[in-house]
Amino acid sequence: MPQAPQTGEQQQQSPKNDASAETTAAPQTKQEQQAQQATVQEPVDEPDDLGDHLRSIAEGATAAPAGFLDWGIDVVNQIPGVNIRKVPKYQNRMIQAGRELA
């Protein structure tokens, strides 16, 4: 059967119903996204085992001397033709920051 054309009021009500359906679906999507984000986290700088713990202790103990060594290498590398490599960066970001401040 042919349907009667919709009046202005019926046309205005249709988008409202569609919008309410979208708003109820949106929180579910946001909840799913939040659940996915909660499961994916960045690694923390905490030691996982004895080897990591001992490395963190050693890096912490040598941070200041390594910082002074880096400074000395930078000064010597100002001489043309001299290129001394620095000690690699530490894995622990906080200890590396202390090394850079020293």
ROKOL-931454 format. One line per 5 residues: for each residue x, y, z of N, C-alpha, C. Coordinates in Angstrom, 1 decimal, padded with zeros to 4 digits. Layout:
BEGIN
X:Y:Z:X:Y:Z:X:Y:Z ~ ...
END
This chain:
BEGIN
000.8:-001.2:000.0:000.0:000.0:000.0:000.9:001.2:000.0 ~ 000.5:002.2:-000.7:001.3:003.5:-000.7:001.1:004.2:000.6 ~ 002.2:004.7:001.1:002.1:005.5:002.4:001.8:006.9:002.1 ~ 001.1:007.5:003.1:000.8:008.9:003.0:002.1:009.7:003.2 ~ 002.2:010.9:002.5:003.4:011.7:002.8:003.4:012.2:004.2
004.6:012.3:004.8:004.8:012.6:006.1:004.6:014.2:006.3 ~ 004.0:014.5:007.4:003.8:015.9:007.6:005.1:016.5:008.3 ~ 005.2:017.8:008.4:006.3:018.4:009.0:006.6:017.9:010.4 ~ 005.6:017.7:011.2:005.8:017.2:012.6:006.4:015.8:012.6 ~ 005.9:014.9:011.7:006.4:013.6:011.6:007.8:013.5:011.2
008.2:014.4:010.2:009.6:014.5:009.7:010.5:014.9:010.8 ~ 010.0:015.9:011.7:010.9:016.4:012.7:011.1:015.4:013.8 ~ 010.1:014.5:014.1:010.2:013.5:015.1:011.1:012.4:014.7 ~ 011.2:012.1:013.4:012.1:011.0:013.0:013.5:011.2:013.3 ~ 014.1:012.4:013.0:015.5:012.6:013.4:015.7:012.6:014.9
014.7:013.0:015.7:014.9:012.9:017.2:015.0:011.4:017.6 ~ 014.2:010.6:017.0:014.3:009.2:017.4:015.6:008.6:016.9 ~ 016.1:009.0:015.7:017.4:008.5:015.3:018.5:009.0:016.2 ~ 018.4:010.3:016.6:019.5:010.8:017.5:019.5:010.1:018.8 ~ 018.3:009.8:019.4:018.3:009.1:020.7:018.9:007.7:020.5
018.7:007.1:019.4:019.3:005.8:019.2:020.8:005.9:019.1 ~ 021.3:007.0:018.5:022.7:007.2:018.3:023.3:007.5:019.7 ~ 022.7:008.2:020.5:023.2:008.6:021.8:023.3:007.4:022.7 ~ 022.3:006.4:022.6:022.4:005.2:023.4:023.5:004.3:022.9 ~ 023.8:004.3:021.6:024.8:003.5:021.1:026.2:004.1:021.4
026.3:005.4:021.4:027.6:006.1:021.6:028.2:005.7:023.0 ~ 027.5:005.7:024.1:028.1:005.4:025.4:028.7:004.0:025.4 ~ 028.0:003.0:024.7:028.6:001.7:024.6:029.9:001.7:023.9 ~ 030.0:002.5:022.9:031.2:002.5:022.1:032.3:003.2:022.9 ~ 032.0:004.2:023.7:033.0:004.9:024.5:033.4:004.0:025.6
032.5:003.2:026.2:032.9:002.3:027.2:033.8:001.2:026.7 ~ 033.6:000.8:025.5:034.4:-000.2:024.9:035.8:000.4:024.6 ~ 035.9:001.6:024.2:037.1:002.3:023.9:037.9:002.5:025.2 ~ 037.2:002.8:026.3:037.9:003.0:027.6:038.4:001.7:028.1 ~ 037.7:000.6:027.9:038.1:-000.7:028.3:039.4:-001.1:027.5
039.4:-000.8:026.2:040.6:-001.1:025.4:041.8:-000.3:025.9 ~ 041.5:001.0:026.2:042.6:001.9:026.6:043.2:001.5:027.9 ~ 042.3:001.0:028.8:042.7:000.5:030.1:043.6:-000.7:030.1 ~ 043.4:-001.6:029.1:044.2:-002.8:029.0:045.5:-002.5:028.3 ~ 045.6:-001.4:027.5:046.9:-001.1:026.9:047.5:000.1:027.6
048.6:-000.2:028.4:049.2:000.8:029.2:050.7:000.8:028.8 ~ 051.3:001.9:029.0:052.7:002.1:028.8:053.5:001.4:029.9 ~ 054.7:000.8:029.5:055.5:000.2:030.5:056.0:001.1:031.6 ~ 056.1:000.7:032.8:056.5:001.5:033.9:057.9:001.2:034.2 ~ 058.7:002.2:034.7:060.1:002.1:035.0:060.4:001.3:036.3
059.6:000.3:036.6:059.8:-000.5:037.8:060.6:-001.8:037.4 ~ 061.5:-002.2:038.2:062.3:-003.4:037.9:061.3:-004.7:037.9 ~ 061.6:-005.5:036.9:060.7:-006.7:036.8:061.4:-007.9:037.5 ~ 062.7:-008.0:037.4:063.3:-009.2:038.0:064.6:-008.7:038.7 ~ 065.4:-009.6:039.2:066.6:-009.2:039.9:067.6:-008.5:039.0
067.7:-009.0:037.8:068.7:-008.3:036.8:068.3:-006.9:036.6 ~ 067.0:-006.6:036.3:066.6:-005.2:036.1:066.8:-004.4:037.4 ~ 066.6:-005.0:038.5:066.8:-004.3:039.8:068.2:-003.9:040.0 ~ 069.1:-004.9:039.7:070.5:-004.6:039.9:071.0:-003.6:038.9 ~ 070.5:-003.6:037.6:070.9:-002.7:036.6:070.5:-001.3:037.0
069.3:-001.1:037.6:068.8:000.2:038.1:069.7:000.7:039.2 ~ 070.1:-000.2:040.1:071.0:000.3:041.2:072.3:000.7:040.6 ~ 072.9:000.0:039.7:074.2:000.3:039.1:074.1:001.6:038.3 ~ 073.0:001.8:037.5:072.8:003.0:036.8:072.7:004.2:037.7 ~ 072.0:004.0:038.8:071.8:005.1:039.8:073.1:005.5:040.4
073.9:004.5:040.7:075.2:004.8:041.3:076.2:005.5:040.4 ~ 076.1:005.2:039.1:077.0:005.8:038.1:076.5:007.0:037.4 ~ 075.3:007.5:037.7:074.6:008.6:037.0:075.5:009.8:037.0 ~ 075.9:010.3:038.2:076.6:011.5:038.4:078.0:011.4:037.7 ~ 078.8:010.4:038.0:080.1:010.3:037.3:079.9:010.2:035.8
078.9:009.5:035.3:078.7:009.4:033.8:078.3:010.8:033.3 ~ 077.6:011.6:034.0:077.3:013.0:033.6:078.5:013.8:033.5 ~ 079.4:013.7:034.4:080.7:014.4:034.4:081.6:013.9:033.2 ~ 081.5:012.6:033.0:082.3:012.0:031.8:081.7:012.6:030.5 ~ 080.4:012.6:030.4:079.8:013.2:029.2:080.2:014.6:028.9
080.3:015.4:030.0:080.7:016.8:029.9:082.2:016.8:029.4 ~ 083.0:016.0:030.0:084.4:016.0:029.5:084.5:015.6:028.1 ~ 083.8:014.6:027.7:083.8:014.1:026.3:083.4:015.2:025.4 ~ 082.3:016.0:025.8:081.8:017.1:024.9:082.9:018.2:024.8 ~ 083.7:018.4:025.9:084.7:019.4:025.8:085.8:019.0:024.9
086.2:017.7:025.0:087.3:017.2:024.2:086.9:017.1:022.7 ~ 085.6:016.8:022.5:085.1:016.7:021.1:085.1:018.1:020.4 ~ 085.3:019.2:021.1:085.3:020.5:020.5:086.6:020.6:019.7 ~ 087.6:019.8:019.9:088.9:019.9:019.2:088.6:019.3:017.8 ~ 089.0:020.0:016.8:088.8:019.5:015.4:089.5:018.2:015.2
088.8:017.2:014.6:089.3:015.9:014.3:089.2:014.9:015.4 ~ 088.7:015.3:016.5:088.5:014.4:017.6:087.0:014.1:017.7 ~ 086.7:012.8:017.8:085.3:012.3:017.9:085.2:011.1:018.9 ~ 085.1:011.4:020.2:085.0:010.3:021.2:083.5:010.0:021.4 ~ 083.2:008.7:021.4:081.8:008.4:021.6:081.4:008.4:023.1
080.2:008.8:023.4:079.7:008.8:024.8:079.2:007.4:025.2 ~ 079.0:007.3:026.5:078.4:006.1:027.1:077.0:006.0:026.7 ~ 076.4:004.9:026.3:075.0:004.8:025.9:074.1:005.3:027.0 ~ 072.9:005.8:026.6:071.9:006.3:027.5:071.4:005.1:028.4 ~ 071.0:005.5:029.6:070.5:004.5:030.6:069.0:004.1:030.2
068.6:003.0:030.6:067.2:002.5:030.3:066.2:003.2:031.2 ~ 066.6:003.5:032.4:065.7:004.2:033.3:065.7:005.7:033.0 ~ 064.5:006.2:032.7:064.4:007.6:032.3:064.7:008.6:033.4 ~ 064.4:008.3:034.6:064.6:009.2:035.7:066.1:009.2:036.0 ~ 066.8:008.1:036.0:068.2:008.1:036.3:069.0:008.8:035.1
068.5:008.6:033.9:069.1:009.3:032.7:068.9:010.8:032.9 ~ 067.8:011.3:033.4:067.6:012.7:033.6:068.6:013.2:034.7 ~ 068.8:012.4:035.7:069.8:012.8:036.7:071.2:012.9:036.1 ~ 071.5:012.0:035.2:072.8:011.9:034.6:073.0:013.2:033.7 ~ 071.9:013.6:033.0:072.0:014.8:032.2:072.1:016.1:033.0
071.6:016.1:034.2:071.7:017.2:035.1:073.1:017.4:035.7 ~ 073.8:016.2:035.9:075.1:016.3:036.6:076.2:016.9:035.7
END
